[in-house]
């Protein structure tokens, strides 16, 4: 068993009592990505919603550094060493 931790204030709830990773964001205008809440999605990801309509960031395709959606045709900039 791990040590129980306090969920960060940005989180509505955490993945577990042993994790600092958010399962959802307290502010419903923020985006959940890799267990953290963001006002805007980090570079290398794009805004979308999951099946429960929660705002999330999803990683871009591996061919993209930046993108505006899923798939290798939605790159805004190509990944290093990738040809557009």
N, C-alpha and C positions, 0 to 999 in steps of 0.2 A: 504494500500500500504506500502511496505517496503522501505528501504533506498537503493538507487543504490550504488553498490560497484564496485571496479576496479577488473577486472578478473585477476587472477594470471598469471605471465609471462609464466609459463609452458603450459598454455591453449591456443589453437588456438581460441577457443570460450568457453563461459560459458553457463551453462544451462539457465540462465536468467541474466538480469542486476542486480537482487537482490540476486544473489548466487555466492559464491566462488567456486562452483563445476564445474569442466571442463566438457564440452560436447565432446570435442576432444582435443588432445595434439598437441602443436605446432611442436614438434619433432616427426616425424612419426615413429621413431625407438623406441619410448617409448610406454608403455602399459597403457591404461586407466582402472582404478579400483576404484569404489566408488567415482567418481568425482575428482580423483587425477591422476597424471601422474607418472609412475614408470619406471626406467631403467630395473629392473627385477621385476617379480611379487612377492608380499609379501607371506610369509609362509601362507599356508592354501588356496592358489589359484594356478592356472596354466595358462600358456600362450595359447592363441588361437586368432582367428579373428572373427569378427562379419560378418553379411551379406554384409556389404559394404567394407569388407576387412580391417577394422580398427583393429589395434592390441589392444587386451583387455586381462585382467586377469579375470578369472571366478573362483568362489568359489569352493573348493573341496566338495565332498559329505560329509554329516554330520558324516559318519563313519571314515573319514580320517582327520589326522592332516596335512599331506602333500600328494600330489598326482601328477600324470603326465597326468591326463585327467579326463573327466566326469565319474560319476558312482562309485558305491561302490567297483568295481573290479579294480580300478585304484589307490588305496591307495599305497603310498610308506611307510607311517607310519600310524598306526591306531590312532584314537581319544582315549583320556583317557577313560578307562573303556569299550573299545570295543575290542573284540577278533578277531584276524586275522584268 
